[in-house]
Structure formats: structure tokens, C-alpha cells
Amino acid sequence: MDAIFERAQELKQALTQFVFEAEGELAVALEAYAAEHSPRDSYDIKQRNLVIDTFLSEGQVGNQTPLELFLESHPELTDNERTLVTNWQRSFTGLFEISQILPDGFELMNWLTAKHYIVAQNNPTAAEEMGRWKTGEILLTRIAPVTNNHWMFFGPGISKGKPGKPKLAVAIGEFKQNYKNNLYSDAPELLEQSWESVARYHQQFIESFGSNQVTLPGYQLNKKITEIQEKMSKETLAAAGIDGSKSLKEIAQEAGADEEEITAAAVEAGADAQEVVKAFNSKGKSSMVIPKVDLPEEIRKAEQVTAFSHPRWGQTFLPTYPKFQAMLEAEDWQSYPNAEMLVRKYLEDPQINFFIWQQLQEQYPTQLEKVLQTVLQRPDFSLQHDLEATLQEFHKPVEPELPETASVPQHLHDLFESAVAQVHKSKSKGKGKKKTAQGF
């Protein structure tokens, strides 16, 4: 076994050297990938190395990957070695907890999916650092398969220490933001269920409002969204075999749990008691939960809010959309108050995604093109040909990313509920004011 891991480390070094020394298309692809994926607010060398290690297995050079190019250039490799390198396509970045320190490695749990891995301590240059790692420590790192049951570190291990639940929840939130492609990369079935929940939420939106776009006062919109979430929650309870019409005492008796225990757990988690029962019933199962997401105060108090829904982009709530429409409909858009500032907000605000711009393009093609020509100082700007590239310049992805309303694994939902409850408890100091927990 030691020989296999030693050879795997040699091949990893050879692959890295091959990519660094490459010229032409591969070198250009590496530079572009690093520029796009390197954290903009961090100059940490480990973070940058993690981006490079990700490129080795996820990068694209034309129609090929760096792994494929490496294998083409090394025909002398044995079949077993070629299989080993090919399997590195399954490598992934995760936020891991050290569950156990082994004589020659670690047992890690991926916090995003609760899956466990045996990972060898096979990097001599990092041996001293790894020797300081402790059980319960959180690592941001990348791992790759070596055998069916054993993995190797495929990137630097960036320690997050041993955080409490609130800080761990923040770390997972940051991971979700910075490593969207690796969210459930070792559990595609969870990713599929999350996307399915987005489509279900969209369908409930359509049934509730009769359209995928609606403009209402903020307080009315918040009430309707709450009703949609409650309806979906009841449907989820029903699917789990729990009758939402029954009392807490009846539910507790059927669950074989103590009523006071369930009530205390519900209060501590800031969650509905029936959801806690569901969590009791689903222990050990790979269940998914629709998180509760409160609309921000600025949305709830706005006079008019336009809500959009899409089966992939999810829901977007814009209190400024009626103003944007009024600006585009004005005879002289530049005379509209703060017009250019409003346009730049729509270009720069990450919440105003590609889907919203598609709606604007569809509704106001002529006016929008003229506005962008002026604001961007590009008189030849063509809405049809240039919009997509321009939005990418403003870091707006053209493909949807998993929305905040998507379902999450039960263990993540429980972590975030508990983290919010702890933060609220420390702030309220016994004032008794209850805060609805935010989802993952």
C-alpha cells in the first residue's frame, strides 16, 4: 500500500510540473482559470495553490482536460498508473472535519455531505504541519482517490481551527460562496434533490401568484412567501409520514419522544416543533430540508417589490425594479432621478442576476440598449450580441447557481438552526425575543 501512495505522490508532482512548464493553449488556460477562481480578497499562497490543484482535474483546454493532456504526453505509464491518474477526475474540494487521527493518515468527514474518507498522510513536505492537526479540526482541502477505499491529499490543507457552531456555519457559508462547483461534488444525488426543490418552489410560486413575475407591497409579498414556505413544509412533513394537523402531544407520542424534550429542542433551535420531530424521525437517514428564508426588512417595508421566480434561478425580490421600469419608459431616461446610479447598481449588484437582465432585454430591448451605450460609454454596444459578455465582466454568471431557497441535507439544516439560536441567545440575554432561523 505504501508503494501505491508513494507512486501516486510522484505522479501528482509530475502532473503539476507538466502543467507549470506547459506553453501555448495549456498555459493560457491555466492563467485564465487562476485569474477567474483565485480569491480576490486573499493573497494566501495556500489558497492560490488550491486553485492550481483544482485546475489539474477540473480545468478545460479546448475539449480536453489537463489530466488527458498529461496522459497523452506520457505513453510510458503503465495501465494501472493511467487508471490512477484518470480517477483523479473524481477529486474534489471540501470542508472536512478530522474525525480520527490514524497511524498513517486521517479519517475526514466532509461537512457538506457527512461522508467519511480515509486519507493518507502521503505528502513529505507537509508532514510537520499535518503532525500538528487535531481531532475536531476543520480543513479546507482537496482530496483524490488512490484505491477504492483510500484517498490522498490533492492540495494544501488550510486549517480553520476548531470552531464552534456559529463560526462553523459561517465557514460553510463561505465555502458555498467560493466553491459552488464543489458544494455536493461527492454526493450528486443531494445536488439533484436540491435542484428539484428549486423547481418545486417555483411551481408553488406560480400556483400562488398566477405568474412568474408579480409586483406587490413588501408586507403583502412577505405574507404570501411565508404561506408558500408553510405549505411546502407541510408537504414535506406529509412525505415524512407526519400529520401536520395533529397536536404536539400527539406527534410526540407517535414519535416515541417526550413532549417537553421536543418543545425544548424546538425552542433551542428556533424551529417549529414538528420539524424537530421530523428530525428525530429521520436520524440516520439522508433527508433534505427546505430552509426557512426571511425576506430582508428593506423588502418587507418597501412600498412596491417586484418578485421573479424561475425553476433554476429561484426567486429574486427587487424593490427598485418599478423605478428601473419607469426610467426605461421615460421619454428622456437621463432626466430620471439618479438614473445612471440605478443602472450601475443593476450591473454591479450580484443579486440582480443574468435572468433579471434577460427579462429587461425582453421587455425593453430598444431603450435598454440606448441606456447601456451611454452608461458604459460604448456607442457601438449591441444588446443582442454584447449583453452576455458585458454581464460576465461584472461577474454575473450566465448559468444559474443553486439558490438560497434550495433544500439542504438535514445535518446542515440542524447546524444552521443551532448556530442562529446560539448567536441569538448570546445577544438576547434572556429577553425572550425569538428570531426565525435563516437557512443554509
C-alpha positions in Angstrom: 0.0 0.0 0.0 2.8 2.4 0.8 4.3 1.9 -2.7 1.0 2.8 -4.3 0.7 6.1 -2.3 4.4 6.9 -3.0 3.8 6.5 -6.7 0.6 8.5 -6.5 2.5 11.4 -5.0 5.2 11.1 -7.7 2.6 11.2 -10.4 0.9 14.2 -8.8 4.2 16.1 -8.7 4.9 15.1 -12.4 1.4 16.3 -13.3 1.9 19.7 -11.6 5.3 20.2 -13.2 3.9 19.3 -16.6 1.2 22.0 -16.3 3.6 24.7 -14.9 6.1 24.1 -17.7 3.5 24.0 -20.4 3.3 26.6 -23.2 0.6 27.6 -25.6 -3.0 26.7 -25.1 -2.5 24.9 -21.7 -0.6 27.9 -20.3 -3.2 30.3 -21.4 -6.0 28.1 -19.9 -4.1 27.9 -16.6 -3.7 31.7 -16.4 -7.3 32.3 -17.2 -8.5 29.8 -14.7 -6.3 31.2 -11.9 -7.5 34.7 -12.7 -11.1 33.7 -12.5 -11.1 31.5 -9.5 -8.4 33.0 -7.2 -10.0 34.8 -4.2 -9.9 38.5 -4.9 -9.5 39.5 -1.2 -6.8 37.0 -0.4 -3.1 36.6 -1.3 -2.6 33.4 0.8 -0.3 31.1 -1.1 -2.3 28.0 0.1 -5.5 29.4 -1.4 -3.7 30.1 -4.7 -2.1 26.6 -4.7 -5.6 25.1 -4.1 -6.8 26.9 -7.2 -4.0 25.4 -9.2 -4.6 21.9 -7.9 -8.3 22.3 -8.8 -7.3 23.2 -12.4 -5.4 20.0 -12.7 -8.6 17.9 -12.7 -11.3 20.4 -13.5 -9.7 22.7 -16.0 -10.5 22.7 -19.7 -8.0 23.1 -22.5 -10.2 23.1 -25.6 -12.0 19.8 -25.5 -9.5 18.2 -23.2 -8.6 18.3 -19.5 -5.0 18.7 -18.1 -5.2 15.1 -17.0 -5.9 13.9 -20.5 -3.1 16.0 -21.9 -0.7 14.7 -19.3 -1.5 11.1 -20.1 -1.1 11.8 -23.9 2.4 13.1 -23.2 3.4 10.2 -21.0 2.8 7.0 -23.1 5.3 5.1 -20.9 2.9 5.0 -17.9 1.5 1.5 -17.1 -2.2 0.7 -17.3 -2.5 0.9 -13.5 -0.8 4.3 -13.4 -3.0 5.6 -16.2 -6.1 4.4 -14.3 -4.9 6.1 -11.2 -4.4 9.4 -12.9 -7.7 9.1 -14.8 -9.6 8.6 -11.5 -8.3 11.9 -10.2 -11.2 13.4 -12.2 -13.2 12.4 -9.1 -11.0 14.7 -6.9 -12.9 17.4 -5.1 -12.5 20.3 -2.7 -14.4 20.1 0.6 -14.7 21.4 4.1 -13.6 18.5 6.3 -13.6 17.7 10.0 -10.9 15.5 11.3 -12.9 12.6 12.8 -9.9 10.5 13.7 -6.1 10.6 13.5 -4.7 7.3 12.1 -1.2 6.0 12.3 -0.6 6.8 8.6 -3.3 9.4 7.9 -6.7 10.7 8.9 -10.4 9.9 8.8 -12.1 13.0 7.5 -15.8 13.9 7.3 -17.0 16.2 4.5 -19.3 18.6 6.3 -21.3 19.4 3.2 -22.4 15.7 2.7 -21.5 14.0 6.0 -19.5 11.4 4.0 -16.3 9.9 5.6 -12.9 9.3 3.9 -9.7 7.6 4.9 -6.9 10.0 3.6 -3.2 9.1 3.7 -0.6 11.4 5.1 1.5 11.0 1.9 3.0 14.4 1.4 6.5 14.6 2.9 6.7 18.4 2.6 3.6 18.9 4.7 4.3 16.1 7.3 5.3 18.6 10.0 2.2 20.7 9.6 -0.1 17.6 9.4 1.5 16.4 12.6 0.0 19.4 14.4 -3.5 18.7 13.3 -6.0 17.7 16.0 -9.3 15.7 16.1 -12.2 18.1 15.5 -10.1 20.5 13.5 -11.8 21.8 10.3 -9.8 21.7 7.0 -10.4 23.3 3.6 -8.6 20.9 1.3 -8.8 18.8 -1.9 -8.7 15.0 -1.9 -8.3 12.5 -4.7 -8.9 8.7 -4.9 -5.9 6.3 -4.8 -7.8 3.0 -4.3 -11.5 2.1 -3.8 -11.3 2.9 -0.1 -8.3 5.2 0.3 -7.7 8.8 -0.7 -4.7 11.2 -0.8 -4.4 15.0 -0.3 -4.5 16.6 -3.7 -4.0 20.2 -2.4 -2.8 22.1 0.7 -4.7 21.7 3.9 -6.0 25.0 5.1 -6.9 24.8 8.8 -9.9 26.6 10.1 -9.2 25.6 13.7 -11.9 24.0 15.9 -14.8 26.5 15.6 -18.0 26.4 17.5 -21.3 26.1 15.6 -21.7 29.7 14.7 -18.2 30.0 13.2 -18.5 26.6 11.5 -21.8 27.8 9.9 -20.0 30.9 8.7 -17.2 28.7 7.2 -19.7 26.5 5.4 -21.5 29.6 4.1 -18.1 31.0 2.8 -17.4 27.6 1.2 -20.8 27.7 -0.6 -20.0 31.1 -1.9 -16.4 30.4 -3.0 -16.6 26.7 -4.1 -20.1 26.5 -5.7 -19.0 23.7 -8.1 -17.9 21.5 -5.2 -20.9 22.0 -3.0 -22.1 18.4 -3.2 -19.5 17.1 -5.6 -19.2 13.7 -3.8 -23.0 13.3 -3.5 -24.6 14.1 -6.8 -27.9 12.7 -5.6 -28.1 15.5 -3.0 -27.4 18.1 -5.6 -30.1 16.7 -7.8 -32.6 16.8 -4.9 -31.6 20.4 -4.2 -32.3 21.5 -7.8 -35.6 19.6 -7.7 -36.6 21.6 -4.6 -35.9 24.8 -6.6 -38.3 23.7 -9.3 -41.0 22.8 -6.7 -40.6 26.2 -5.1 -41.1 27.8 -8.5 -44.2 25.8 -9.1 -45.6 26.8 -5.7 -44.9 30.4 -6.6 -46.7 30.1 -9.9 -49.7 28.5 -8.2 -49.8 31.2 -5.5 -49.4 34.3 -7.7 -50.6 33.0 -11.1 -47.4 34.2 -12.8 -43.6 34.1 -12.6 -43.4 37.8 -12.0 -45.5 39.9 -9.6 -45.3 43.4 -8.0 -46.8 43.9 -4.5 -46.3 45.9 -1.4 -43.5 44.4 0.6 -45.6 43.3 3.6 -48.1 41.5 1.3 -45.3 39.8 -0.6 -43.7 38.6 2.7 -47.1 37.2 3.8 -47.5 35.3 0.6 -43.9 33.9 0.6 -44.4 32.8 4.2 -47.6 30.9 3.2 -45.7 29.2 0.3 -43.0 28.1 2.7 -45.5 26.8 5.3 -47.3 24.9 2.5 -44.0 23.3 1.3 -43.1 22.5 4.9 -46.5 20.7 5.5 -46.0 18.8 2.2 -42.5 17.7 3.4 -43.9 16.6 6.8 -46.6 14.6 5.0 -44.0 13.0 2.8 -42.2 12.0 6.0 -45.4 10.5 7.4 -46.1 13.2 9.9 -49.6 14.7 10.2 -49.3 18.5 10.4 -52.8 18.8 11.8 -52.0 16.8 15.0 -51.1 18.4 18.3 -47.5 18.4 19.6 -48.5 15.9 22.3 -49.9 13.5 19.6 -46.9 13.9 17.4 -44.6 13.3 20.4 -46.4 10.1 21.4 -46.2 8.7 17.9 -42.5 9.6 17.7 -41.9 7.9 21.0 -40.4 11.0 22.4 -41.1 13.2 25.4 -43.2 16.3 24.7 -41.1 18.5 26.9 -37.9 17.3 25.2 -39.3 18.1 21.7 -40.5 21.5 22.9 -37.2 22.4 24.4 -35.4 21.3 21.3 -37.7 23.3 19.1 -37.2 26.5 21.2 -33.4 26.0 21.4 -33.2 25.5 17.6 -35.6 28.3 16.8 -37.6 25.9 14.7 -41.1 24.6 14.5 -41.7 21.6 16.9 -43.0 19.4 14.1 -39.8 20.0 12.2 -37.8 18.8 15.2 -40.0 15.7 15.4 -39.2 15.2 11.7 -35.5 15.5 12.5 -35.9 12.9 15.3 -37.7 10.5 12.9 -35.1 11.0 10.2 -31.9 10.4 12.2 -29.5 8.3 10.3 -31.4 8.9 7.0 -30.2 11.1 4.1 -33.0 13.6 4.2 -33.2 17.0 2.7 -34.9 20.1 4.3 -36.3 23.3 2.7 -34.7 26.1 4.7 -36.8 29.0 6.1 -35.6 32.2 4.5 -36.9 35.5 5.8 -37.2 38.4 3.4 -35.0 41.3 4.5 -36.5 44.2 6.3 -35.9 46.6 3.4 -38.1 44.2 1.2 -40.8 43.8 3.8 -41.2 47.6 4.3 -40.9 48.6 0.6 -44.0 50.2 -1.0 -43.6 48.1 -4.1 -41.5 45.0 -4.7 -41.2 43.0 -7.9 -40.7 39.3 -7.3 -39.4 37.0 -10.0 -39.4 33.2 -10.0 -37.6 30.7 -12.2 -37.2 26.9 -11.9 -33.4 27.2 -11.9 -32.6 30.8 -10.8 -35.0 30.6 -7.9 -36.6 33.8 -6.6 -35.4 37.4 -6.8 -37.0 40.3 -4.9 -36.3 43.8 -6.2 -37.8 46.9 -4.6 -36.1 49.1 -7.2 -37.5 47.3 -10.3 -40.6 49.6 -10.7 -38.2 52.5 -10.7 -36.0 50.8 -13.3 -39.0 50.3 -15.4 -40.1 53.9 -15.0 -36.7 55.1 -16.1 -36.7 52.9 -19.2 -40.2 54.1 -20.1 -39.4 57.8 -19.6 -39.1 60.0 -22.7 -35.7 61.2 -21.5 -34.3 58.4 -19.3 -31.3 60.7 -18.3 -33.8 63.1 -16.7 -35.0 60.4 -14.3 -33.6 60.9 -10.8 -30.3 59.1 -10.2 -30.7 57.2 -13.4 -27.1 56.3 -14.1 -26.5 55.3 -10.5 -29.5 52.9 -10.7 -28.2 51.3 -13.9 -24.7 50.8 -12.3 -26.4 49.2 -9.3 -28.1 46.7 -11.6 -24.8 46.0 -13.3 -22.8 45.6 -10.0 -25.3 44.1 -7.6 -24.7 40.3 -7.6 -28.4 39.7 -6.6 -29.5 41.2 -9.9 -28.6 38.2 -11.9 -28.5 37.2 -15.6 -32.1 36.1 -15.6 -33.3 39.6 -14.5 -31.3 41.2 -17.3 -32.9 38.7 -19.7 -36.4 40.0 -18.6 -35.3 43.6 -19.1 -33.9 42.7 -22.5 -37.2 41.0 -23.5 -39.4 43.9 -22.2 -37.3 46.9 -23.2 -34.9 46.0 -25.9 -34.5 49.4 -27.6 -34.5 51.5 -24.5 -32.1 49.3 -22.6 -29.6 49.2 -25.4 -29.5 53.0 -25.6 -29.1 53.3 -21.8 -26.2 50.8 -21.7 -24.5 52.5 -24.7 -24.4 55.8 -22.7 -23.6 54.4 -19.2 -20.9 52.1 -20.4 -19.6 54.7 -22.9 -19.8 52.2 -25.7 -21.7 53.7 -28.6 -21.5 50.5 -30.6 -22.9 48.3 -27.8 -25.4 45.8 -29.1 -27.8 44.3 -26.6 -28.2 41.2 -28.7 -24.5 40.5 -29.2 -22.8 42.1 -26.3 -25.0 41.8 -23.2 -23.8 38.3 -22.1 -20.1 39.2 -22.3 -20.7 42.5 -20.6 -22.6 40.9 -17.7 -19.7 38.4 -17.3 -17.4 41.4 -17.0 -19.5 42.4 -13.9 -19.1 38.9 -12.5 -22.6 37.7 -13.3 -22.6 34.0 -14.2 -24.7 33.2 -17.3 -25.7 29.8 -15.8 -27.8 29.6 -12.6 -26.2 28.8 -9.3 -28.0 26.9 -6.5 -30.3 29.5 -4.9 -30.6 30.1 -1.1 -34.1 28.5 -1.1 -32.8 25.1 -2.3 -33.2 22.2 0.1 -30.1 21.2 2.2 -29.1 18.0 3.9 -30.7 17.6 7.4 -27.4 17.8 9.2 -26.6 21.2 7.6 -30.1 22.5 8.4 -29.7 21.4 12.0 -26.3 23.1 12.3 -27.5 26.4 10.9 -30.6 26.3 13.1 -28.5 25.7 16.2 -25.9 28.3 15.2 -28.5 31.0 14.8 -30.1 30.0 18.1 -26.7 30.3 19.9 -26.0 33.7 18.4 -29.5 34.9 19.2 -29.3 33.6 22.8 -26.0 35.4 23.4 -27.4 38.6 22.1 -30.8 38.5 23.7 -29.5 37.7 27.2 -32.8 36.2 28.3 -35.1 38.9 26.7 -37.2 36.1 25.3 -37.3 37.6 21.8 -37.4 34.7 19.3 -35.7 35.0 15.9 -36.6 32.9 12.9 -33.6 30.9 11.8 -32.1 31.6 8.4 -31.4 28.6 6.1 -28.1 27.4 4.5 
